[in-house]
Amino acid sequence: MTLVISCIFDLVVSPVIAFPESTAGQILGLPSGVPLLYGALLGFVILLFGLIYGWLATRPSIDQPLLFVSAVGKVAFLLIISGVWLAGQGSGVLTALAATDVLTAILWFWWLGTNLNRPGIVGGPNS
């Protein structure tokens, strides 16, 4: 279920990040004047992760290495957003929204830890 929620969230957020001067981008406190190339690239990366979450959700078994990279990415996203906010150049709204990613990452890390050497899991001992 967390993969589906993350998929939907990223699919909704990616165009907002790609076009930070939109109304939704301004509500999130995204900076204005971001070059289109940078906004589009970041929006694409978020879209790509959303598609990966959706793909993983449809698989009969979860690819552990891919889920690990996804969980690390969620933690890194919060750390980057928090650092920018602490430097006085970010939005508290965006930081709070990014904090929800850590809850998902914690669940994914927990699942990875409890399923680490389970046969039949992609990335496990029998794959």
Backbone bond lengths (Angstrom), bond angles and torsions (degrees), N, CA, C in turn:
res aa  C-N    CA-C-N  psi(-1)  N-CA   C-N-CA  omega(-1)  CA-C   N-CA-C  phi
1 M - - - 1.452 - - 1.532 111.58 -
2 T 1.352 116.84 -36.71 1.460 118.88 -179.82 1.526 111.37 -66.06
3 L 1.325 116.67 -30.42 1.464 119.41 177.16 1.525 111.21 -66.95
4 V 1.317 117.21 -40.93 1.464 121.51 179.12 1.527 110.13 -65.81
5 I 1.327 116.77 -44.58 1.467 120.93 179.54 1.529 110.08 -62.44
6 S 1.337 116.51 -44.45 1.463 119.82 178.78 1.521 111.52 -64.17
7 C 1.315 117.01 -37.92 1.459 121.77 177.40 1.528 110.18 -59.79
8 I 1.308 115.90 -52.85 1.472 120.45 -178.19 1.530 110.53 -61.30
9 F 1.325 115.97 -44.94 1.462 120.72 -179.61 1.527 110.59 -58.50
10 D 1.333 117.06 -48.10 1.459 119.86 -177.85 1.528 112.09 -67.87
11 L 1.318 117.06 -35.08 1.463 119.46 177.65 1.533 111.35 -65.87
12 V 1.325 116.43 -33.06 1.468 120.67 178.52 1.530 111.05 -77.86
13 V 1.325 116.84 -40.31 1.468 121.14 -174.16 1.537 112.63 -78.35
14 S 1.328 117.74 -30.20 1.473 119.51 -173.64 1.533 113.87 -56.80
15 P 1.340 120.36 -43.28 1.468 116.95 177.98 1.532 112.72 -69.56
16 V 1.318 117.04 -27.87 1.469 119.94 177.68 1.524 109.48 -66.51
17 I 1.343 116.29 -42.22 1.461 120.86 178.31 1.534 110.14 -68.26
18 A 1.316 116.88 -38.03 1.466 120.58 -179.78 1.523 111.85 -64.96
19 F 1.329 116.09 -31.97 1.471 121.28 -179.08 1.528 109.10 -125.39
20 P 1.338 116.78 75.87 1.473 120.98 -173.52 1.523 114.87 -64.88
21 E 1.306 118.18 -17.69 1.464 120.23 -179.91 1.528 112.42 -83.95
22 S 1.343 116.25 -0.99 1.463 119.81 176.37 1.526 109.26 -66.62
23 T 1.311 116.12 166.37 1.467 120.51 179.17 1.521 110.77 -58.45
24 A 1.332 116.58 -45.82 1.473 119.80 179.51 1.527 110.73 -62.65
25 G 1.328 117.43 -39.08 1.460 121.21 178.27 1.513 112.13 -62.73
26 Q 1.316 115.91 -38.53 1.464 119.72 178.94 1.525 111.65 -71.48
27 I 1.331 117.24 -34.44 1.471 120.43 175.71 1.530 110.23 -62.82
28 L 1.344 116.32 -38.36 1.463 120.66 178.00 1.525 112.36 -75.30
29 G 1.317 116.70 -9.56 1.459 120.16 179.98 1.513 113.57 81.59
30 L 1.334 117.01 24.64 1.459 120.01 177.66 1.523 109.72 -70.76
31 P 1.320 116.91 148.17 1.466 119.17 -177.87 1.525 112.01 -71.09
32 S 1.312 115.23 147.16 1.465 121.28 174.81 1.515 108.61 -87.69
33 G 1.306 115.92 160.32 1.453 120.14 175.03 1.522 114.38 78.63
34 V 1.315 117.15 18.34 1.468 120.15 177.11 1.525 107.95 -75.77
35 P 1.337 117.05 130.71 1.469 117.70 177.68 1.528 110.79 -57.49
36 L 1.317 115.64 140.19 1.462 121.34 -176.99 1.527 111.85 -54.42
37 L 1.321 117.15 -38.84 1.464 120.75 -179.50 1.530 111.05 -57.35
38 Y 1.327 118.13 -46.71 1.459 121.60 -177.53 1.526 111.94 -69.14
39 G 1.318 116.37 -43.45 1.460 119.81 177.83 1.516 111.47 -63.34
40 A 1.325 116.41 -43.58 1.463 120.71 -179.48 1.525 111.34 -65.18
41 L 1.335 117.67 -41.77 1.463 120.17 179.15 1.526 111.70 -64.32
42 L 1.329 116.76 -44.73 1.467 119.37 179.27 1.524 110.81 -66.19
43 G 1.323 116.86 -41.58 1.461 120.19 176.65 1.517 111.74 -60.39
44 F 1.347 116.35 -38.76 1.460 120.51 178.52 1.527 111.41 -65.33
45 V 1.329 117.65 -42.22 1.475 120.71 179.20 1.528 109.95 -61.23
46 I 1.314 116.76 -42.48 1.470 120.21 178.63 1.526 109.95 -65.89
47 L 1.328 117.16 -42.26 1.463 120.86 176.12 1.527 110.82 -59.72
48 L 1.326 116.29 -44.21 1.462 121.04 -179.76 1.526 111.29 -60.27
49 F 1.324 117.64 -45.13 1.465 120.40 176.97 1.521 110.59 -62.47
50 G 1.325 117.35 -40.11 1.464 119.83 177.36 1.515 112.09 -59.76
51 L 1.325 115.85 -42.25 1.470 119.77 177.64 1.529 111.34 -66.06
52 I 1.318 116.70 -36.94 1.475 120.15 176.65 1.518 110.16 -63.52
53 Y 1.336 117.61 -43.82 1.478 120.07 178.55 1.523 110.26 -60.70
54 G 1.324 116.15 -42.36 1.466 119.74 178.93 1.515 111.46 -63.55
55 W 1.321 116.45 -41.98 1.461 120.45 178.59 1.523 111.00 -64.18
56 L 1.338 116.90 -45.64 1.470 120.20 178.41 1.527 111.34 -59.46
57 A 1.319 116.92 -36.81 1.471 120.96 -178.91 1.520 111.86 -65.48
58 T 1.332 117.78 -23.69 1.468 120.33 -178.61 1.522 112.73 -91.69
59 R 1.309 117.67 -8.67 1.459 121.76 -175.52 1.531 110.78 -79.07
60 P 1.331 117.25 146.48 1.466 120.08 177.23 1.525 112.36 -69.13
61 S 1.346 117.48 -25.65 1.462 120.66 174.39 1.527 108.15 -137.32
62 I 1.311 115.23 147.47 1.462 121.44 -175.29 1.529 109.66 -85.17
63 D 1.310 116.66 134.36 1.453 122.82 175.67 1.531 107.66 -78.57
64 Q 1.338 116.95 107.52 1.465 120.96 -174.65 1.528 113.69 -60.83
65 P 1.331 119.74 -48.02 1.470 118.19 180.00 1.529 113.27 -59.85
66 L 1.317 116.94 -38.41 1.458 120.13 179.53 1.528 110.87 -68.29
67 L 1.326 116.96 -39.03 1.459 120.00 177.36 1.529 110.82 -67.24
68 F 1.332 116.93 -36.29 1.466 120.94 177.39 1.529 110.43 -62.59
69 V 1.333 116.82 -47.55 1.463 120.62 178.45 1.528 110.28 -60.72
70 S 1.318 116.87 -38.78 1.466 120.98 178.58 1.526 111.23 -64.03
71 A 1.320 116.85 -43.14 1.472 120.59 179.67 1.527 110.85 -66.02
72 V 1.319 117.01 -41.95 1.473 120.61 176.60 1.526 109.90 -61.80
73 G 1.322 116.66 -40.94 1.464 120.52 178.67 1.522 112.53 -60.94
74 K 1.330 116.44 -39.36 1.466 119.86 179.07 1.527 111.19 -65.66
75 V 1.327 116.93 -41.87 1.466 120.25 177.91 1.527 110.20 -65.93
76 A 1.330 116.76 -43.43 1.466 120.72 179.83 1.529 111.22 -62.56
77 F 1.329 117.05 -39.33 1.457 120.87 178.28 1.529 110.30 -58.93
78 L 1.342 116.56 -45.86 1.467 119.24 178.84 1.526 111.13 -63.81
79 L 1.316 117.66 -42.59 1.467 120.12 -179.37 1.529 111.19 -62.01
80 I 1.320 116.93 -41.96 1.467 120.36 179.29 1.530 110.55 -65.96
81 I 1.327 116.59 -48.71 1.469 120.38 -179.52 1.524 110.47 -61.96
82 S 1.328 117.62 -41.25 1.469 121.66 179.45 1.525 110.96 -65.17
83 G 1.331 116.47 -41.20 1.460 119.85 178.47 1.519 112.00 -62.58
84 V 1.306 116.32 -42.17 1.463 120.51 177.79 1.528 110.13 -64.52
85 W 1.334 116.60 -40.60 1.466 120.84 179.36 1.532 110.36 -65.72
86 L 1.344 116.97 -43.75 1.465 120.12 178.80 1.527 112.10 -64.61
87 A 1.326 116.82 -27.82 1.466 121.16 176.91 1.522 111.57 -78.52
88 G 1.342 116.67 -0.12 1.456 120.92 177.42 1.511 114.22 81.96
89 Q 1.318 117.54 16.36 1.453 119.54 -177.95 1.519 112.88 -121.23
90 G 1.305 117.00 13.65 1.456 120.32 -178.85 1.513 111.40 -127.40
91 S 1.290 114.25 176.22 1.460 121.87 -176.79 1.522 110.71 -102.25
92 G 1.327 115.61 137.10 1.462 119.99 174.18 1.515 111.74 -65.58
93 V 1.321 116.91 -33.65 1.467 121.04 178.55 1.525 110.13 -63.44
94 L 1.330 115.98 -46.15 1.459 120.19 179.73 1.530 110.52 -65.50
95 T 1.322 117.29 -38.80 1.465 121.34 179.01 1.523 110.47 -63.83
96 A 1.321 117.43 -43.57 1.470 120.81 177.96 1.525 110.87 -63.58
97 L 1.316 116.42 -39.76 1.464 120.66 178.20 1.529 110.40 -65.12
98 A 1.325 116.66 -41.38 1.463 120.80 178.64 1.527 111.40 -66.23
99 A 1.328 117.15 -28.55 1.466 120.23 179.55 1.529 111.75 -63.15
100 T 1.312 116.83 -26.48 1.468 118.78 177.64 1.527 110.92 -66.61
101 D 1.338 117.03 -26.43 1.460 120.89 176.95 1.527 111.35 -62.23
102 V 1.324 116.56 -33.38 1.461 119.44 -179.11 1.527 110.72 -66.70
103 L 1.312 117.31 -34.38 1.469 119.34 176.66 1.522 110.50 -61.33
104 T 1.319 116.10 -43.23 1.461 120.26 177.03 1.523 110.37 -63.91
105 A 1.331 117.08 -44.17 1.460 120.96 179.98 1.524 111.23 -60.60
106 I 1.325 116.84 -41.08 1.469 120.53 178.35 1.518 110.44 -61.14
107 L 1.316 117.44 -44.05 1.471 120.67 177.76 1.521 111.26 -62.57
108 W 1.320 116.56 -41.12 1.463 119.79 -179.51 1.528 110.84 -68.47
109 F 1.337 117.53 -42.38 1.468 119.87 177.00 1.532 110.43 -62.57
110 W 1.323 116.71 -40.28 1.474 120.16 177.74 1.526 109.84 -61.39
111 W 1.335 116.98 -47.72 1.458 120.43 -179.67 1.528 110.38 -60.88
112 L 1.330 117.66 -42.88 1.454 121.32 178.66 1.525 110.99 -60.99
113 G 1.328 116.36 -41.88 1.461 120.06 179.94 1.516 113.06 -66.08
114 T 1.324 116.68 -36.74 1.462 119.48 -178.15 1.524 112.39 -82.09
115 N 1.316 117.72 -16.18 1.470 121.52 -178.81 1.528 112.26 -114.43
116 L 1.323 116.77 18.17 1.455 120.81 -169.80 1.520 113.88 -57.01
117 N 1.195 124.94 -48.73 1.457 122.21 -176.66 1.522 111.56 -116.23
118 R 1.306 116.32 29.15 1.456 120.75 -179.71 1.527 111.02 -76.78
119 P 1.311 118.36 126.10 1.466 120.26 178.95 1.529 111.35 -60.99
120 G 1.307 116.24 147.20 1.459 121.38 177.45 1.513 114.05 90.48
121 I 1.334 117.34 -9.42 1.456 120.69 177.66 1.520 107.24 -90.46
122 V 1.328 116.99 131.95 1.466 120.47 178.50 1.525 108.27 -62.65
123 G 1.302 115.84 127.99 1.459 120.81 -176.28 1.512 111.23 96.34
124 G 1.323 117.57 -6.99 1.459 122.44 177.84 1.517 110.52 -84.63
125 P 1.314 117.95 -172.38 1.462 121.14 -172.29 1.522 115.28 -67.50
126 N 1.303 118.73 -23.79 1.471 120.95 -176.02 1.509 113.73 -104.97
127 S 1.325 117.51 14.61 1.466 118.30 -177.64 1.502 111.31 -97.20
